[in-house]
Amino acid sequence: MNKELRVIVSGGGTGGHIFPAVSIANAVRRLRPDAKILFIGAQGRMEMQRVPAAGYEIKGLPIRGFYRPLWKPANIGVAFDYLRSKWQAKKILREFRPDVAVGVGGYASSAALGAANSMGIPTLIQEQNSYAGLANKQLAAKARKICVAYEGMERFFPADKIMLTGNPVRQALLETTLSREDAVRSLGFDPERKTILLVGGSLGARTINESVMQHLDLVAASGVQFLWQTGKYYYADIKSKLESRQSKMPNLKVTDFITDMGAAYRAADLVISRAGASSISEFCLIGKPVILVPSPNVAEDHQTKNALALANRDAAIYVKDADAPATLLKLAIETVSDEAKLRSLSENVLKLALPDSAEIIAKEVIKLAQNAQ
């Protein structure tokens, strides 16, 4: 047995970064139970709660994102926080003594992997999107390995460093043993009726929520069941407005956050979702028909590029964010009633799946560490 393996994993900000990071860490631990794994995240962000809940220690940096446009005066403070974060990251690395550092994107990743590169620690980048983020493009020059989920990433990264691995997903989604009927019943719904799942990410999506609220009469009359994750920021207001309606809607179940996404996906005949890279990888692996409404409020508009990568292969339906309030609900109800369309979407999205991503990446992490020992 080689000497104890020590791994840094950095990134976060959203569930789309955190879930792959934890999946990679879990895979490393399965392959090397002796591994010591430390996460580095951004103070005040979601990873500071989610990572410890997954059983890992995490250190927080005072890093935050730059404001757009970049010449805003407020960015002077952001730049100072970045330099402070990089100094703190170097201190963490000196104390932990990692053999390798893994970055999955997010604010903290740029500081942590930048520090690792400057200290000669081997680094691996996991780029989830079809359009590479600014931080990963800057880190790529010194990275030893770059794991990607889409073909054609040579336009962003050195070709000799790229490895097509796909995006790691939450293992629980693949391991659920519920049948569709049992999953639908667990929601209090009728298995004989079609079910649509609406999710806007862990924080919610204003446009998807507005698309529902503007067409509640259509929802009520549709004969379709809806499971709607509003996100924690929107839940209280939406719940209050629904309760003030004179007529109740037994075919609409509203929640701020879905804990068991495996059961929710199994129950759904169709999903409406943002186009984050992790979500798309999940849809590919489970073969779920999906309507993608990309968020326009992300760097380089990468969610639109993610969505088009599927839509151009007839593996998903793409609805522009600006068009969604007027068209999304009617389109979803029509689609979920079209068995041939659902079957075609499912078959085509399954063709894009890249399974075992976490284990493949974990093996590369271990290889880099062993070569450095």
C-alpha positions as CSV (number, residue, x, y, z in Angstrom):
1,M,0.0,0.0,0.0
2,N,1.3,3.4,-0.9
3,K,1.6,6.1,1.8
4,E,-1.5,7.8,3.0
5,L,-3.4,9.7,0.2
6,R,-4.2,13.3,0.9
7,V,-6.6,15.1,-1.5
8,I,-7.9,18.7,-1.6
9,V,-11.3,19.2,-3.3
10,S,-12.4,22.8,-4.1
11,G,-15.4,24.5,-5.5
12,G,-19.0,25.2,-4.8
13,G,-21.5,28.0,-4.8
14,T,-24.4,25.9,-6.2
15,G,-25.6,22.4,-6.0
16,G,-24.3,22.0,-9.5
17,H,-20.7,22.3,-8.3
18,I,-21.2,20.6,-4.9
19,F,-22.8,17.3,-6.0
20,P,-20.0,16.4,-8.4
21,A,-17.3,17.4,-5.9
22,V,-18.8,15.2,-3.2
23,S,-19.3,12.4,-5.8
24,I,-15.6,12.5,-6.7
25,A,-14.6,12.5,-3.0
26,N,-16.8,9.5,-2.4
27,A,-15.3,7.6,-5.3
28,V,-11.8,8.4,-4.1
29,R,-12.7,7.1,-0.7
30,R,-14.2,3.9,-2.1
31,L,-11.0,3.2,-4.1
32,R,-8.7,4.4,-1.3
33,P,-10.4,4.1,2.1
34,D,-7.2,5.5,3.7
35,A,-7.6,8.8,1.9
36,K,-7.7,12.0,3.8
37,I,-9.9,14.5,2.0
38,L,-10.3,18.2,2.8
39,F,-12.7,20.6,1.0
40,I,-12.1,24.3,0.4
41,G,-15.1,26.4,-0.3
42,A,-16.4,30.0,-0.1
43,Q,-17.6,31.4,3.2
44,G,-21.3,31.9,3.3
45,R,-22.0,29.7,0.3
46,M,-24.0,26.5,0.2
47,E,-21.0,24.1,0.3
48,M,-20.3,25.2,3.9
49,Q,-23.4,23.3,5.0
50,R,-23.7,20.6,2.3
51,V,-20.1,19.3,2.5
52,P,-20.1,18.6,6.3
53,A,-23.5,17.0,5.9
54,A,-21.9,14.6,3.4
55,G,-19.2,13.7,6.0
56,Y,-16.3,15.8,5.0
57,E,-14.3,18.7,6.6
58,I,-14.3,22.0,4.8
59,K,-12.4,25.2,5.1
60,G,-13.9,28.5,4.0
61,L,-12.3,31.4,2.1
62,P,-13.5,35.0,2.0
63,I,-13.8,34.9,-1.8
64,R,-16.7,36.2,-3.9
65,G,-17.5,36.8,-7.5
66,F,-16.6,39.8,-9.5
67,Y,-19.3,42.3,-10.4
68,R,-20.2,42.9,-14.1
69,P,-18.9,45.0,-15.8
70,L,-15.4,44.4,-14.3
71,W,-14.5,48.1,-14.0
72,K,-17.1,48.6,-11.3
73,P,-15.4,50.2,-8.2
74,A,-16.8,47.5,-6.0
75,N,-14.4,45.0,-7.7
76,I,-11.5,46.6,-5.8
77,G,-12.8,45.0,-2.7
78,V,-13.5,41.7,-4.5
79,A,-9.9,41.7,-5.8
80,F,-8.6,42.2,-2.3
81,D,-10.7,39.3,-1.0
82,Y,-9.3,37.1,-3.8
83,L,-5.7,37.9,-2.8
84,R,-6.5,37.3,0.8
85,S,-8.2,34.0,-0.2
86,K,-5.2,32.8,-2.2
87,W,-2.9,33.6,0.8
88,Q,-5.3,31.6,3.1
89,A,-5.5,28.8,0.6
90,K,-1.6,28.5,0.6
91,K,-1.7,28.3,4.4
92,I,-4.3,25.6,4.3
93,L,-2.3,23.6,1.7
94,R,0.9,23.9,3.7
95,E,-0.8,22.6,6.8
96,F,-2.7,19.8,5.1
97,R,0.1,18.7,2.7
98,P,-2.0,17.4,-0.2
99,D,-0.7,15.1,-2.9
100,V,-3.2,16.4,-5.4
101,A,-5.8,19.2,-5.7
102,V,-9.1,18.8,-7.5
103,G,-11.2,21.8,-8.7
104,V,-14.8,21.6,-9.9
105,G,-15.6,25.3,-10.5
106,G,-16.9,28.0,-8.3
107,Y,-15.2,31.0,-6.6
108,A,-13.1,29.0,-4.2
109,S,-11.7,26.7,-6.8
110,S,-9.9,29.6,-8.6
111,A,-8.0,30.6,-5.4
112,A,-7.4,27.1,-4.1
113,L,-6.1,25.6,-7.4
114,G,-4.2,28.8,-8.2
115,A,-2.4,28.4,-4.9
116,A,-1.8,24.7,-5.5
117,N,-0.3,25.4,-8.9
118,S,2.0,28.0,-7.5
119,M,3.2,25.5,-4.9
120,G,3.9,22.7,-7.4
121,I,1.0,20.5,-6.2
122,P,-0.6,18.5,-9.1
123,T,-4.0,19.7,-10.0
124,L,-7.0,18.2,-11.9
125,I,-9.9,20.3,-13.2
126,Q,-13.4,19.0,-13.7
127,E,-15.2,21.2,-16.2
128,Q,-18.9,20.5,-16.2
129,N,-20.2,22.8,-18.9
130,S,-20.0,22.8,-22.7
131,Y,-18.6,26.3,-22.5
132,A,-15.6,26.5,-20.2
133,G,-15.7,29.0,-17.3
134,L,-13.2,31.8,-16.9
135,A,-11.5,30.3,-13.8
136,N,-10.9,26.9,-15.4
137,K,-9.6,28.5,-18.6
138,Q,-7.0,30.4,-16.5
139,L,-6.1,27.3,-14.4
140,A,-5.8,25.0,-17.4
141,A,-2.2,26.0,-18.3
142,K,-0.8,24.5,-15.2
143,A,-3.3,21.7,-14.6
144,R,-2.1,18.1,-15.2
145,K,-5.5,16.7,-16.2
146,I,-8.7,18.3,-17.4
147,C,-11.9,16.1,-17.2
148,V,-14.7,17.3,-19.4
149,A,-18.3,16.3,-20.1
150,Y,-18.7,17.5,-23.7
151,E,-16.8,16.8,-26.9
152,G,-15.0,19.7,-28.7
153,M,-13.4,21.2,-25.5
154,E,-10.1,21.6,-27.3
155,R,-11.2,25.2,-28.2
156,F,-10.8,26.0,-24.5
157,F,-8.1,23.6,-23.2
158,P,-4.8,22.0,-24.3
159,A,-5.9,18.9,-26.2
160,D,-3.3,16.6,-24.6
161,K,-4.7,17.3,-21.1
162,I,-8.3,16.6,-21.9
163,M,-10.2,13.5,-20.8
164,L,-13.9,12.9,-21.7
165,T,-15.4,11.6,-18.5
166,G,-18.8,13.1,-18.1
167,N,-20.1,14.7,-15.0
168,P,-20.4,12.8,-11.7
169,V,-24.0,12.7,-10.4
170,R,-25.7,12.0,-7.1
171,Q,-25.4,8.2,-6.6
172,A,-28.7,8.0,-4.9
173,L,-30.5,9.0,-8.1
174,L,-29.2,5.8,-9.8
175,E,-29.8,3.6,-6.8
176,T,-33.5,4.3,-6.1
177,T,-35.5,1.0,-6.2
178,L,-39.0,2.6,-6.3
179,S,-41.2,1.8,-9.3
180,R,-42.8,4.8,-11.0
181,E,-46.2,3.8,-9.5
182,D,-44.8,3.7,-6.0
183,A,-43.0,6.9,-6.5
184,V,-46.1,8.7,-7.7
185,R,-48.2,7.3,-4.8
186,S,-45.5,8.5,-2.3
187,L,-46.3,12.0,-3.5
188,G,-50.0,11.5,-2.9
189,F,-50.7,11.4,-6.7
190,D,-52.6,9.0,-9.0
191,P,-50.3,6.6,-11.0
192,E,-52.8,6.6,-13.8
193,R,-52.2,10.3,-14.5
194,K,-49.2,12.0,-16.1
195,T,-46.8,13.8,-13.7
196,I,-44.6,16.8,-14.5
197,L,-41.7,17.8,-12.2
198,L,-40.7,21.4,-12.1
199,V,-37.3,22.2,-10.6
200,G,-35.3,25.5,-10.8
201,G,-32.2,24.3,-9.0
202,S,-31.5,24.3,-5.3
203,L,-32.2,28.1,-5.0
204,G,-35.2,28.2,-7.4
205,A,-35.8,29.8,-10.8
206,R,-37.9,33.0,-11.0
207,T,-39.0,32.4,-14.6
208,I,-40.1,28.8,-14.1
209,N,-42.1,29.9,-11.1
210,E,-43.7,32.8,-12.9
211,S,-44.6,30.5,-15.8
212,V,-46.7,28.4,-13.4
213,M,-48.2,31.3,-11.4
214,Q,-49.4,33.0,-14.6
215,H,-51.2,29.8,-15.8
216,L,-52.8,28.3,-12.6
217,D,-56.1,27.9,-14.4
218,L,-54.4,25.9,-17.1
219,V,-52.7,23.7,-14.5
220,A,-56.0,23.1,-12.7
221,A,-57.8,22.1,-15.9
222,S,-55.0,20.0,-17.4
223,G,-55.6,16.6,-15.8
224,V,-51.8,16.5,-15.3
225,Q,-50.2,16.3,-11.9
226,F,-47.4,18.8,-11.0
227,L,-44.6,18.5,-8.4
228,W,-43.1,21.9,-8.1
229,Q,-39.9,22.8,-6.3
230,T,-40.0,26.5,-6.0
231,G,-36.7,27.1,-4.2
232,K,-36.4,28.5,-0.7
233,Y,-36.4,32.2,-1.8
234,Y,-39.8,32.0,-3.5
235,Y,-41.6,29.3,-1.4
236,A,-43.4,31.5,1.2
237,D,-44.8,34.0,-1.3
238,I,-46.0,31.3,-3.7
239,K,-47.5,29.2,-0.9
240,S,-49.4,32.3,0.4
241,K,-50.8,33.1,-3.0
242,L,-51.9,29.6,-3.7
243,E,-53.7,29.4,-0.3
244,S,-55.6,32.6,-1.1
245,R,-57.1,31.0,-4.2
246,Q,-60.8,30.1,-3.7
247,S,-60.5,26.8,-5.6
248,K,-58.0,24.2,-4.3
249,M,-55.6,22.4,-6.7
250,P,-55.1,18.8,-5.6
251,N,-53.1,18.1,-8.7
252,L,-50.4,20.6,-7.7
253,K,-47.9,19.8,-4.9
254,V,-45.5,22.6,-3.9
255,T,-42.3,22.4,-1.9
256,D,-39.3,24.6,-1.4
257,F,-36.8,21.7,-1.7
258,I,-37.0,18.1,-2.7
259,T,-34.8,15.8,-0.5
260,D,-35.4,12.6,-2.4
261,M,-34.7,13.6,-6.0
262,G,-34.4,9.9,-7.0
263,A,-38.1,9.3,-6.1
264,A,-39.1,12.7,-7.8
265,Y,-37.4,11.8,-11.0
266,R,-38.8,8.3,-11.0
267,A,-42.3,9.7,-10.6
268,A,-42.0,12.2,-13.3
269,D,-43.0,11.5,-16.9
270,L,-41.5,14.9,-17.9
271,V,-39.2,17.4,-16.2
272,I,-39.0,21.1,-16.6
273,S,-35.5,22.4,-15.5
274,R,-32.8,24.9,-15.8
275,A,-29.8,23.7,-17.8
276,G,-27.1,23.3,-15.3
277,A,-24.4,20.8,-16.3
278,S,-25.0,18.4,-13.3
279,S,-28.8,18.3,-13.9
280,I,-28.3,17.6,-17.6
281,S,-25.9,14.7,-16.7
282,E,-28.6,13.3,-14.4
283,F,-31.2,13.4,-17.2
284,C,-28.9,11.6,-19.6
285,L,-28.1,8.8,-17.1
286,I,-31.7,8.2,-16.2
287,G,-33.1,8.8,-19.6
288,K,-35.6,11.4,-18.5
289,P,-37.5,13.5,-21.0
290,V,-36.9,17.2,-20.2
291,I,-37.8,20.7,-21.2
292,L,-34.8,23.0,-20.6
293,V,-35.2,26.7,-19.7
294,P,-31.6,28.0,-19.4
295,S,-30.9,30.7,-17.0
296,P,-29.6,33.9,-18.8
297,N,-28.0,35.1,-15.6
298,V,-24.8,32.9,-15.7
299,A,-21.3,33.5,-16.9
300,E,-20.8,33.3,-20.7
301,D,-24.5,32.2,-21.0
302,H,-23.2,28.6,-20.6
303,Q,-26.6,27.1,-19.7
304,T,-27.9,28.0,-23.2
305,K,-24.9,26.2,-24.7
306,N,-25.6,23.2,-22.5
307,A,-29.2,23.1,-23.5
308,L,-28.5,23.4,-27.2
309,A,-26.0,20.6,-27.0
310,L,-29.0,18.3,-26.2
311,A,-31.7,20.1,-28.2
312,N,-29.6,19.9,-31.4
313,R,-29.6,16.1,-31.0
314,D,-33.4,16.0,-30.3
315,A,-32.5,14.8,-26.8
316,A,-34.3,17.7,-25.0
317,I,-36.8,20.6,-25.7
318,Y,-35.3,24.1,-25.4
319,V,-37.4,27.0,-24.3
320,K,-35.8,30.5,-24.2
321,D,-36.1,32.1,-20.7
322,A,-37.9,35.2,-22.1
323,D,-40.5,33.0,-23.9
324,A,-41.2,30.7,-21.0
325,P,-44.0,32.6,-19.2
326,A,-46.1,32.7,-22.3
327,T,-45.4,29.2,-23.8
328,L,-43.8,26.8,-21.2
329,L,-46.9,25.4,-19.4
330,K,-48.9,24.8,-22.6
331,L,-45.9,23.1,-24.3
332,A,-45.3,20.9,-21.2
333,I,-48.9,19.7,-21.0
334,E,-48.9,18.9,-24.8
335,T,-45.6,17.1,-24.6
336,V,-46.4,15.0,-21.5
337,S,-49.5,13.7,-23.4
338,D,-47.5,12.7,-26.5
339,E,-46.2,9.2,-25.8
340,A,-44.1,9.1,-29.0
341,K,-42.4,12.3,-28.2
342,L,-41.6,11.2,-24.6
343,R,-40.2,7.9,-25.9
344,S,-38.0,9.7,-28.5
345,L,-36.7,12.2,-26.0
346,S,-35.8,9.4,-23.5
347,E,-34.1,7.3,-26.1
348,N,-32.0,10.2,-27.5
349,V,-30.9,11.6,-24.1
350,L,-29.8,8.1,-23.0
351,K,-27.4,8.0,-26.0
352,L,-25.5,11.0,-24.5
353,A,-24.9,9.4,-21.1
354,L,-21.4,8.9,-19.8
355,P,-21.6,6.5,-16.8
356,D,-19.2,5.9,-14.0
357,S,-17.8,9.5,-14.2
358,A,-16.9,9.8,-10.6
359,E,-14.9,6.6,-10.5
360,I,-13.1,7.4,-13.7
361,I,-12.1,10.9,-12.4
362,A,-11.2,9.4,-9.0
363,K,-8.8,7.0,-10.6
364,E,-7.1,9.9,-12.4
365,V,-6.9,11.8,-9.1
366,I,-5.2,8.8,-7.5
367,K,-2.8,8.4,-10.4
368,L,-1.7,12.0,-10.2
369,A,-1.1,11.7,-6.5
370,Q,0.9,8.5,-6.9
371,N,3.1,10.0,-9.6
372,A,3.8,12.9,-7.3
373,Q,4.7,10.8,-4.2
